[in-house]
């Protein structure tokens, strides 16, 4: 998996037209805003055809400041939905009806500011296509809970590493969005990749030299400028399902481990975790055991 250091890359002054969801070739000038809450939602001109973008709401539904993600790693967008018409099952609503995890289709003018996250140009409406499974909310909560434990590991850092390559239910875009959102919450630059990948890229500092006759290893290093978080889903977990009533659907279930790493001698672990989500309900999870090194 290619490591990506996420920083805002402001767009150049070039503006092109005709952007579609699967072939974005357009850019707004740097600073081109999404619709201001103080103005009316833009309307389509006569004979104008909107462009469409399909994405998942990763975060921000509670405020209307949406973080959206598509399929590919850099398909991550921010959007103010405060004044947008929102359509659910053919009924017009407002942004208060949105929930994290929903898959939505954005109708907009086709321009996209080339930043990270990207910024779609003036938008016309947002249509909910499906409720979604909202795995992003689950993994963001696990990352936040790991952040809180053994908080001494978080001291003096400017970066946070996030490895969601083994986290189920996410597109590459959603993995990028979760990592970015987690970094933003704590004012840190998010770096994606496994521990081994970041080690090979030179992010870590040697804490000691390998003993004579032994090879160099990750256990001899520490991350001076950051902390690394990873989630590993157990795909072959065996479940004992609860008794279900007539017509009742079983919950979504996920078994996983999670790790927070600063060095070979500074790490914290959640192991044998089980998350569940009943239909239309929130994700909850339990930690089987915790460990520290």
Secondary structure, DSSP 8 states (H G I E B T S, - for coil): ---EE-------S------BTTB----B-TT-----TTS------TT---EEEEEEEEE-TTTTEEEEE-SSTT-EEEEE-TTSEEEETTEEE-GGG--TT-EEEEEE-S-EE-SSSEEE-SEEEEEEEE----HHHHHHHHHHHHHHTTGGGGTT-SEEEEEEEE-TT--HHHHHHHHHHHHHHTT-EEEES-HHHHHHTT-SEESS---TT----GGGEE-SSEEEEEEEE-TT---------TT----EEEEEEEEEEEETTEEEEEEEEEEEE-TTS--EEE-SEEEE-
